[in-house]
Every structure is written in C-alpha cells, then in structure tokens.
Amino acid sequence: MAVLHFVQGVAMVLLAEGVLWPVTRTRYGFDPASETIFPETVSFVDANLPLLVAGFLFLSAFAHAVIATVRYEEYVRYLDRGMNPYRWYEYSVSASLMIVVIAMLAGIWDLGTLVSLFGLVAVMNLAGLLMEQRNESTADTDWTPYWVGCLAGIVPWVVIAITFVGTVTASGGEFPEFVIYIYVSIFVFFNLFALNMALQYLEVSRWKDYLFGEKTYIVLSLVAKSALAWQVYFGTLNSPI
C-alpha cells in the first residue's frame, strides 16, 4: 500500500499543471469617507491542488511504510486489542486535506473556512480513535464517540453543499460537472468508513473479525484517495481557474 500511494504521489507531482487556486482571508476594511468598516476579502496565498493531493498521498505512503517496518510489532499488538491508533492519526491529517481540496474545488477559498473544515474532519477521525479506546474494555458498546464523529464529519459536507447550491443558482445551473462527481463519490467513500466501523461494533457477518474491518479500511483508504487524486487532476486540466 505504501508503494501504491507513493507512486501516485510522484505521478501527481510530475503531472501537476501550473494552475493556481486562490486562498483568501477576510478582514475589516475601512471607508474613510463614510467612516464605516466592512468585510474585505484579500488574497492570502495561491495553491496548486494536484500538489495538495500529492501531499496526502505521500502522507499515506509514509504512514503505511512506518507501520509495515519500525512500528509493525506494536501495530499487531494493537490489532489484537481491536484498535489501530495509527490509522486515525493518519486519517486525521490526510482526510482533512482531502476535504480542503474538495471545498476549494467547490469554490470555498476563505482561509478561515478551510481551516475550520480541516479541523472538523480531524475531530471526526479522532472520534474514531476514541471509539476504539473507549470500547476496548466495555461490555456494551458505547456509541457516543461514533455519533460525535458523525456530527463533526457531516458539517463540512453541508457547508460545501450550501456553496454548490449558491453557485448553481447564481450561474443559472452552470457548474463544472467534475466537481459534482468528486463531491458525490468522495461523500460516499467517507460514509463507507463510518459504515465499516458500525458493522465492526455490531459484529455483522465477517465484521465479527476485527481484521476484516481493518482490511476494509485499508482498501477504502486506497480507493478513496486514488479516486480523488485522479478526478482532481483531470478536472483541473479543464478548470476555468
């Protein structure tokens, strides 16, 4: 898995176009004529989205490489206990970068909003860590961390959807189709992660074995990141930015 993520990351770097997407920030502006203040949007930095995609691919490659080598024995011990903290640490950064990329494609370029979305997805994944830690020693499953994570995780998608609707309405129905495909496909994948955890704790069918759920996480992670990476790349080739 480390090799697959790394190779795709290298491909993103080599194929990345020189198209830059603006990241803005909002501050107070002052009109001396009327002596009033008003919100003012100014440029903060320009970002190359394929390089951001390469970032979370390289991060995943690094995490898999570390777990497969220097942390392997500890990883196995964690699996025997029905948990994998390393997964949630990596997801808390890589999945958060993914939502930032999707948000920027949808037209959310405000730095404060992007940081907030990043933080919410990080909280969602760390709630997954708490879910496993909390239920390691409980007879009955405590679903509180799960639902907290679901709440934190759904908010970014609602924010992005609001931007979608506003843009489509303002443009008379015009909107880049590839952004909609990305939104729908990655939204489905994000929810499959939550479903995988639910099936584990409900002990449904093959999910009674924690290792089956772990393998499912690994496959979902690879497919979701690969899908986003290449959709972003081919989409930005035809981007109006």
N, C-alpha and C positions, 0 to 999 in steps of 0.2 A: 504493500500500500504506500509506503514511503516513496518508492521509486515512481509509482504511477502519479502521485501528487507532484513530485519534484519535476518529472519530465514535462508535465502540463504547465507547471510554473515557468520553466525555461522557455517553453513554446510561447507563452503569453508575453514574456519579456522580448523575445526575438520578433514576434509578430505585431507587437503593440504599435498602433499608429500614433502620430504626434498630435492627436486631438485632445485638447484640454477642456475639462469641465470646471466651471467656476464654483468655488466655495465662498459664500458671502457671510457677512456678520451685520447685525443690526445695532445701531447706536442712536443716541439722540442727536438730532441736528437742531440748529438754532437759526431762526429767521430774525435778523436784527431790525428789519423794517417793521414787523408786527410784534416783535419781542415775544415770539412763541417758540416752543420746542415741538419737534415732530420726529417720528421714527425715520431713520435714514439707513438705507442698505448700501454697504460699501464692499468692495472686493477684499477678500482675505488671502486666498491662495487659489491656484489652479491645480486640478488633479487629473491624472491620466488614469481612467477607470481600469483598463486592462492591467496596468501595473498594480493597482489595488487588488485586483483579482489574483495576480501572481503572488501578492503578499499573503493572502490566506491559503493559497496552495502550498507555498513554501513553509508556512507555519505548520500546516497539517503534516507535510513531509517530515519536518523536524521532529514533531511530536511522535509520529509513528516510529521514526528511527531511534529516538531515545528510549521509547517503551520496548522496542524489539532488542535493545542492546543493554545499556547500563542499568535500566530500570525493569528489566524483564522479570526477574525473580520477585520483586515487590509487586509488579503488575499481576503475576499469577496468584500471589497471596491475596491480593485484593479481590480477584475474581472468585476465589474460594469463599470469600466473605460476602459475595453478592454485591460487589460495588467496583467502580473504576473511577476514582477521582481524577485521574489524568485526562480522561475523556471530557469531563466537564470543564476542566481548566482550559483545555484547547478549544472546545466549542465556545466558551465564554468570550474568546477573542475572535476566532475565525468566523463563527456565525454572526457575530456583531458587525464584523467588517462586511459580511455578505449583505446584511440589511442596509448598511450605509450605501453600498453600491446600488442596490435596488431603489432606495429612496432618491438617490441622485439621478438615476435614470428617469424616475417619475417626475422630477422637477423640484425636489426638495434640496435646496442648496445652502440653506441657512446653517451656519456652523453650530449654533446652539441647539437647533432641532436635531441635527445629525448626531451630535454628542449624546443627546437625550435618548435617541433611538438605539444607539450603540449600548448605552447603559442599561436600557430595559431588556435588551436581548441577553446581555451579560447576566443580569439578575435572573432571567428565565432559566439559563443554563446552570447557574449556581444553585438555583432551587432544585434542580435535578440532583446535584451533589448532596444537598440537604435531605432530599427524599431517600437516597440510598443510605446515608449515615443514620438518619432518624429511624429507619425501619430495619436496621441490622439486628437490633435487639428487642423488637416489639413482636408480641404475639399476633396482634391485629394491626393491619396496615393503617398507618396514619397518612391520610391523603392531603393534609394541609399544605406541605411544600409543593405538591403537584399542582394544586389549584392556584397557589400564589404564582407559580411559574407560568401557568397558562394565562393568568390575568396579565402578567408583565409582558408575555410574549405576543398577545393579541393586539396590544395597543399600537405598536409600530405599523402593523398591517392596516389598522383603522386609519391612522394618520396618512399613510400612503394612499389608501383608497379615497380619502377626502380630497387629496391633491389630484388624483385621477379624475374624479367627478368634476372638480372645479375646472380643470384644464379642458376636458372634453366638452363641457358646457360652454366655456368661453370661446372655444375654437369651432363650435358648430359640429361637433362629432369627429373632428380630426385629431388623431393621436397615433404615434408610432406603434404599429401592431406588435413589434418585437418586445416592447416594454410590457404589454399586456400578457404576452406569452410567458415572459420571465416572472411576472407577478404571480400568475396562476400556478405555474409549475413549481416554483420555489415555495409558495404558500402551501401547496400540497405536501411537499417534502418536509417542511417544518412540522406539519401536523402528523406526519407519519412517525416522526421521532417521539412525539407525545403519545401516539397510539402504541408504539412499541413498548414504552415504559408501562403504560396501563395494562397491556397484555402480560407483561412480566409479573406485575404485582397481583393481577387477577389469576395468574397461573393457568392461562388458557392454552390448551394443546401443547405444542412444542416449546412454548414460552415458560413452561414449568422449569425448564433447564435454563439457568441464567446465561450460560454460554451461548445458547441460541440467540437470545436477545442481544448479547454482545456482538455476535457476528452480524446481526441485522443492523445494529448501529454503524458498524464499520462499512457495510455495503451502502447504506443510506447516505453516509457522510461522503463517500467517494462519488456516488452518482449525483447527489445534490450539488456538490462543489463543481464537478465536471460540467453539469448542465448549465449552471450559472456562468461559469467561465467562458464557455464557447458561445452561449447566447449573447453575452456581453460583447465578446469580440466581434462576432458577425453583425450584431446590432449596431455597434459604434462605427462600423465601416460605412453604414448608410445614415448615420446620425446627422441631424440638422445643425448640431453644435459645431 
